[in-house]
Amino acid sequence: MLEIDSLTKTYARRAAVDRVSFSVARGEVLGFLGPNGAGKSTTMRMIAGVILPDAGDARIDGHSITAARAAAQARLGYLPEGAPLYEDMTPPEFLAFLASARDMPGPGRRRAIDRAIADTRISGVTAKPIGALSKGYRRRVGLAGALLHDPPVLVLDEPTDGLDPNQKRAVRALIARLAPERAILISTHTLEEVPAMCHRALVVDHGRIVADGAPEDLAGEDTLEEAFRKLTRQEDDAQAEAV
Amino acid sequence: MRAVPDCFRGLKAAYRREMTAYFGAPVAYVFMTVFLVALGLFTWEGARFFDTGAASLGPFFVWHPWLYMIFMPALAMRLWADERSAGTDELLLSLPVGLPGLVAGKWLAAWTVAGAALAFTLPMWASVNYLGNPDNAAIALTYFMSLLMAGAYLAIGAAASALTSRQVTAFVIAVVVAFVFTAAGWPLVLSGISGIAGSAVAETVARFSFLTHFEAAQRGVLEWRAIFFFASVIVFFAGLNTLWAARRRAP
């Protein structure tokens, strides 16, 4: 469903993303882990067609993001980091804007907006401008936007960041409900929610994949957090020794 | 085959989004009020509308380029700078629509607000008809050219807005560029240029002036050249706008 092939992006001669390859199958939720600046968001932006890769490609449901960008983007639901939204619009206005940009026809459009509002549990705030909503609601409006066109592939950049435990649980439940029919890529900082949410996890560091496996296999004898620290600190330690 | 509907879809979505932004908040109403008050003040106090004793809108139209030079950049400054500062440009670039459609839709929404502001001055036209017998064909033509010229100023403002994430910076850049295009036809500037560099150079500079192209219409002369000129300015700056908005995506 989602195939990433040697994606590479270099900024100022430093590889932000270095030949990253992986794939996500239908029904799979892949956790994308790594320290800040590891290249998670850059990878996700390339998959979403927001920035062009220097090399490599991403195929969404068979459509190349470099060769057939519009077709690929039409099959992708993307939640950017921090869930940027138009604050002066109400959630239904915002969703109607996305629906018209995605060319969803009249009756289907109304149904899709209602379904996205129901799925993300935001029906209580539809009259308020997005700027007046709490962080949890704003994140859910962003998610509603990503789900609106019922895409087969979802790329969600930190969907639970900044949410309280109840809101996190609600988002995790939503993702679990969506998972069987879709391929989902999720980046997160919160390691404890990885086993609960993801079937598989990738750890990236300095733009490269350093581990790939089921969350329990990655952790092995350690906790996931210890494993994460060992995996992502190796290079820093090596650099420190070199100095 | 696909390119045209893609573009039109982006145009429609961006137009609706910007109309919500202009009319959902007081932006458009404040803009129109201040613009109309300023235009009124200049027409009556600056050009002595009633003292001319002629049934003509000349003292009214003469201020349009100078007011547009300030007001159109103010109307357009948020179009792209706001997307950048709020991070919503990332959302736009992830949609399956082309940038040219988004550029056109945003510009068209700003042009609609400018057109609405201009429409509120139509009672002036009615009053000169009540007071005398003006050349209505010339007035209609001048209104049309004024609207087209407003579109050209807006295209400059929108392009400048795509250069930066700060609205104030976009405004200042746009006013400077708009001033160059306006003042290029100002007699004071033109006589200075012709004194220094000769009249041939002055004529060339005047060819790019908004003032020169707008004046022909005020005399009741339909100049296709002037229409073509303003349309070209709009297309040129819309092109720059598209290029500058695409910088985020480019490698």
Interface residues (C-beta under 8 A of the other chain):
Chain A: K9 R45 A48 G49 V50 I51 L52 P53 D54 R69 A70 A71 Q73 A74 L76 Y78 P80 G82 P84 L85 Y86 E87 D88 M89 E93 A96 F97 L98 S100 A101 R102 D103 P129 G145
Chain B: R2 P5 D6 R9 G10 K12 A13 A14 R16 R17 T20 A21 G24 A25 A86 G87 T88 E90 L91 L93 S94 L95 P96 V97 G98 R248 R249 A250 P251
